Amino acid sequence: MSGLFKGLLGTTLKEVGKTVGLDILSAASKAIFKLVVKPKDSNGDFIAKLDQITVSLESVQNDIKQVDDRIADIRLDIKTDLFQPYINNINSLFDQYLGALQFLVQKYCSKGTLDPADFKRTTELGNSIKETVYKNAKNIHVFVAGQDKASLLYLANSHSARNSKDFMCHFIRMKTVLVSLCLVQLKAINLLEYAYADPDVYFEESKSLIANVDQNIVDQQDFFIKTIGPAVYEVSMKFMRNPSAHLPIRFFRPGKKGIHSGNQYYIGYWVDENFQPWTLEPHEKIDITNPDKVNFFQLRETKEGKVMKVSGSPYRVVRADFDRPDYDRMSRWVIRATDTGFYRLRYDGGYYVGRDFDNYWLRTIQNDNYMNLWADPNVVDTDQSSLFQIEPL
């Protein structure tokens, strides 16, 4: 189950349904009506196929429940009161309909036949789906991503960026919000498909409504990337897929092209128009399902092969020019995302020559004709000199 949840967080929204098995449910419902409503025969192969469908239904139902429970374990701190009734309606109909399908299969497998009255429940539910599900799915979309800066994702992004311990915690929290709401809308699509497959429910417009919900999910994915920031999204997804990756990156200040160290005589960093590749390295493997565990990173200038740290000279940021065991601890940084899609870097290297540099923030400082990196304990959120960008190469 842990693997399934990790898989969901590392996929696009279009892949969520396939990952959790909703496509299996859709195919199963169609097969049930095809096999049970007009069966060609009732031999052993036919019964075995129905049994297999039942096992698939139960397995996917169980996986979805476990995913829902795991999502509920993560404190999202997001109020959904205004659209919770729409979510409840879809979830309730989904559970009821699967129960009705299982009843049909189980009765046919035991009795070898079904009466017209046995389909009364699926027909009632199919008509309820026809009347309510699309409208509820559409309302969920409007709340999630259809109101620009008043949308749930936009408000959640501001809250999460301020309160998360680092950019990965922020991403995990935000992606969990998105996946939880996407699952509900994918259930809605399945329900619309179930109703369409039922010969006793006239639902000709189902195909166009399904296409609309599909497009809403695509739009939510796009809005999510725009809101969290394309660079935060891309870097986070790289680590979701490989939590131990040493990720080649561009590391720069907005408005500049690169950050690089000086020469053999100068070990500080210049901030200018000269691009140099860097590598972003987790200090230890990232727990990609835990939004409350802080992650430490090293930033290594690829050409020099040296990591960035704060030196004993007050506030100075330099490359670690010698390989020493204690540099592994002294080169740790906590990287936080802002709600505008940039990064801020906080030093977590501990003591150096009797001075505690933890909670010093990376920023730029302008000298006469050049700009350098500096560490400052008194950086406020509005300080533009502490904003940096990290992009995968």
QUIFENHU-V255586 format. One record per pair of residues at least 6 apart in sequence whose C-alpha atoms are under 7 Angstrom apart, sorted by the first residue. I is the first residue (numbers start at 0). J is the second residue. D is the distance in Angstrom with one decimal. If there is no record, write none. Layout:
BEGIN
I & J & D
I & J & D
END
This chain:
BEGIN
4 & 66 & 6.3
5 & 287 & 6.7
5 & 288 & 6.3
7 & 15 & 5.8
7 & 18 & 6.7
8 & 174 & 6.2
8 & 175 & 6.8
9 & 236 & 6.3
9 & 239 & 5.4
9 & 240 & 6.1
12 & 181 & 6.9
12 & 216 & 6.8
12 & 220 & 6.3
16 & 22 & 6.5
16 & 185 & 6.4
19 & 62 & 6.9
19 & 63 & 6.6
20 & 59 & 5.8
24 & 56 & 6.2
25 & 189 & 5.8
25 & 192 & 6.8
25 & 193 & 7.0
27 & 52 & 5.9
28 & 193 & 6.2
29 & 196 & 5.8
32 & 197 & 6.7
41 & 111 & 6.6
46 & 108 & 5.9
49 & 104 & 6.3
53 & 101 & 6.3
53 & 104 & 6.9
70 & 175 & 6.6
70 & 179 & 6.8
75 & 172 & 6.6
75 & 176 & 7.0
77 & 155 & 6.7
82 & 139 & 6.4
85 & 135 & 4.9
85 & 139 & 6.9
86 & 183 & 6.5
89 & 132 & 6.3
89 & 183 & 6.8
89 & 187 & 6.2
90 & 183 & 6.8
93 & 186 & 6.6
93 & 190 & 6.5
96 & 121 & 6.6
96 & 124 & 6.6
99 & 120 & 6.6
99 & 121 & 6.1
107 & 113 & 6.0
122 & 199 & 6.2
122 & 200 & 6.2
125 & 194 & 4.6
125 & 200 & 6.2
126 & 200 & 6.4
128 & 190 & 6.6
128 & 191 & 6.6
128 & 194 & 6.8
129 & 202 & 6.9
132 & 187 & 6.1
133 & 208 & 6.7
136 & 184 & 5.8
136 & 187 & 6.6
140 & 215 & 6.5
142 & 150 & 5.6
142 & 151 & 5.9
143 & 150 & 5.4
143 & 151 & 4.7
143 & 152 & 5.8
144 & 150 & 5.1
144 & 151 & 6.5
144 & 152 & 6.3
144 & 219 & 5.8
144 & 222 & 6.5
152 & 223 & 6.8
153 & 226 & 6.1
156 & 173 & 6.9
156 & 227 & 6.4
156 & 338 & 6.1
157 & 338 & 5.1
159 & 169 & 5.8
160 & 169 & 5.9
160 & 336 & 6.0
160 & 337 & 5.5
160 & 338 & 5.4
163 & 169 & 5.2
164 & 291 & 6.9
164 & 293 & 5.6
164 & 335 & 6.8
165 & 293 & 6.2
165 & 294 & 6.8
165 & 333 & 6.4
165 & 334 & 5.4
165 & 335 & 4.2
165 & 336 & 6.6
166 & 334 & 6.1
166 & 335 & 4.6
166 & 336 & 4.8
167 & 235 & 6.2
168 & 289 & 7.0
168 & 290 & 4.1
168 & 291 & 6.2
169 & 290 & 6.9
170 & 235 & 6.7
171 & 287 & 7.0
171 & 288 & 6.7
171 & 290 & 5.7
172 & 290 & 5.8
181 & 216 & 6.9
188 & 209 & 5.7
191 & 205 & 6.1
191 & 209 & 6.9
194 & 200 & 6.3
195 & 202 & 5.6
195 & 205 & 6.2
224 & 232 & 6.1
227 & 338 & 6.6
227 & 340 & 5.7
228 & 339 & 6.6
228 & 340 & 4.1
230 & 340 & 6.8
230 & 389 & 6.5
230 & 390 & 5.4
231 & 340 & 6.1
233 & 391 & 7.0
234 & 390 & 6.6
234 & 391 & 6.1
238 & 244 & 6.5
239 & 287 & 6.1
242 & 284 & 5.5
242 & 285 & 5.0
243 & 281 & 6.4
243 & 283 & 7.0
243 & 284 & 4.8
243 & 285 & 6.6
244 & 280 & 6.7
245 & 278 & 6.1
245 & 279 & 5.7
245 & 280 & 4.7
246 & 278 & 5.3
246 & 279 & 5.0
246 & 280 & 6.4
246 & 391 & 7.0
247 & 276 & 6.9
247 & 277 & 5.9
247 & 278 & 4.5
247 & 279 & 6.4
247 & 391 & 6.0
247 & 392 & 5.5
248 & 276 & 6.1
248 & 277 & 5.2
248 & 278 & 5.6
248 & 279 & 6.6
248 & 389 & 6.4
248 & 390 & 5.3
248 & 391 & 4.4
248 & 392 & 4.9
249 & 276 & 5.6
249 & 277 & 6.1
249 & 389 & 5.6
249 & 390 & 5.2
249 & 391 & 6.3
249 & 392 & 6.3
250 & 257 & 6.3
250 & 258 & 6.4
250 & 277 & 6.5
250 & 388 & 5.9
250 & 389 & 4.8
250 & 390 & 6.9
251 & 257 & 4.6
251 & 258 & 5.5
251 & 387 & 5.9
251 & 388 & 5.4
251 & 389 & 6.8
252 & 386 & 6.7
252 & 387 & 4.7
252 & 388 & 5.9
253 & 387 & 6.3
253 & 388 & 6.5
255 & 271 & 5.7
255 & 272 & 5.6
256 & 271 & 6.3
256 & 272 & 4.6
256 & 273 & 6.1
256 & 274 & 5.6
257 & 270 & 6.1
257 & 271 & 5.8
257 & 272 & 5.7
257 & 273 & 5.3
257 & 274 & 4.2
257 & 275 & 6.1
258 & 268 & 6.5
258 & 269 & 5.7
258 & 270 & 4.6
258 & 271 & 6.5
258 & 274 & 6.7
258 & 275 & 6.7
259 & 268 & 5.3
259 & 269 & 5.5
259 & 270 & 6.8
259 & 275 & 6.1
260 & 266 & 5.9
260 & 267 & 5.6
260 & 268 & 4.2
260 & 269 & 6.0
261 & 267 & 6.1
261 & 268 & 6.1
261 & 269 & 6.7
266 & 317 & 5.5
266 & 318 & 5.7
267 & 316 & 6.2
267 & 317 & 4.4
267 & 318 & 6.5
268 & 317 & 6.4
268 & 371 & 5.6
268 & 372 & 5.8
269 & 370 & 5.9
269 & 371 & 4.9
269 & 372 & 6.9
270 & 370 & 5.3
270 & 371 & 5.7
276 & 300 & 6.5
276 & 301 & 5.7
277 & 298 & 6.8
277 & 299 & 5.5
277 & 300 & 4.5
277 & 301 & 4.8
278 & 298 & 5.9
278 & 299 & 5.1
278 & 300 & 6.4
278 & 301 & 6.0
279 & 296 & 6.7
279 & 297 & 6.1
279 & 298 & 5.0
279 & 299 & 6.6
280 & 296 & 5.4
280 & 297 & 5.1
280 & 298 & 6.4
281 & 295 & 6.0
281 & 296 & 4.4
281 & 297 & 6.4
282 & 295 & 5.3
282 & 296 & 5.1
282 & 297 & 6.5
285 & 294 & 6.7
294 & 333 & 6.5
295 & 331 & 5.7
295 & 332 & 5.5
295 & 333 & 5.2
296 & 331 & 5.5
296 & 332 & 5.2
296 & 333 & 6.3
297 & 306 & 6.5
297 & 330 & 5.9
297 & 331 & 5.4
297 & 332 & 6.1
298 & 306 & 5.5
298 & 307 & 5.8
299 & 305 & 5.4
299 & 306 & 4.2
299 & 307 & 6.3
300 & 306 & 6.4
305 & 318 & 5.9
305 & 319 & 5.7
305 & 320 & 6.4
306 & 318 & 5.5
306 & 319 & 5.6
306 & 330 & 6.5
307 & 316 & 7.0
307 & 317 & 5.8
307 & 318 & 4.6
307 & 319 & 6.1
307 & 330 & 6.0
308 & 316 & 5.7
308 & 317 & 5.6
308 & 318 & 6.1
308 & 319 & 6.4
308 & 329 & 6.5
308 & 330 & 4.7
309 & 315 & 5.8
309 & 316 & 4.4
309 & 317 & 6.0
310 & 316 & 6.0
310 & 317 & 6.3
311 & 351 & 5.8
311 & 352 & 6.1
314 & 373 & 5.6
314 & 374 & 4.5
314 & 375 & 6.0
315 & 373 & 5.1
315 & 374 & 6.0
316 & 372 & 5.8
316 & 373 & 5.3
316 & 374 & 6.3
328 & 348 & 5.7
329 & 348 & 3.9
329 & 349 & 6.4
330 & 348 & 5.6
331 & 346 & 6.4
331 & 347 & 5.3
331 & 348 & 5.2
332 & 344 & 6.3
332 & 345 & 5.6
332 & 346 & 4.6
332 & 347 & 5.3
333 & 344 & 5.7
333 & 345 & 5.1
333 & 346 & 6.3
333 & 347 & 6.6
334 & 342 & 6.6
334 & 343 & 5.8
334 & 344 & 4.6
334 & 345 & 6.3
335 & 342 & 5.6
335 & 343 & 5.2
335 & 344 & 6.3
336 & 342 & 4.5
336 & 343 & 6.3
341 & 386 & 6.1
341 & 387 & 5.9
341 & 388 & 5.5
342 & 386 & 5.7
342 & 387 & 5.1
342 & 388 & 5.9
343 & 385 & 6.1
343 & 386 & 5.5
343 & 387 & 6.2
344 & 360 & 5.8
344 & 361 & 5.5
345 & 358 & 5.7
345 & 359 & 5.7
345 & 360 & 4.4
345 & 361 & 6.2
346 & 356 & 6.9
346 & 357 & 5.5
346 & 358 & 5.7
346 & 359 & 5.4
346 & 360 & 6.1
347 & 357 & 4.6
347 & 358 & 6.5
348 & 356 & 6.7
348 & 357 & 6.1
349 & 355 & 5.5
349 & 356 & 5.7
349 & 357 & 5.3
350 & 356 & 6.1
358 & 376 & 6.2
359 & 374 & 5.5
359 & 375 & 5.0
359 & 376 & 4.2
360 & 374 & 5.2
360 & 375 & 5.2
360 & 376 & 5.9
360 & 378 & 6.5
361 & 372 & 6.9
361 & 373 & 5.8
361 & 374 & 4.7
361 & 375 & 6.6
361 & 385 & 6.0
362 & 372 & 5.8
362 & 373 & 5.3
362 & 374 & 6.0
362 & 384 & 5.3
362 & 385 & 4.1
363 & 370 & 6.5
363 & 371 & 5.5
363 & 372 & 4.6
363 & 373 & 5.6
363 & 384 & 5.4
363 & 385 & 6.6
364 & 370 & 5.7
364 & 371 & 5.4
364 & 372 & 6.2
364 & 373 & 6.3
365 & 371 & 6.6
END
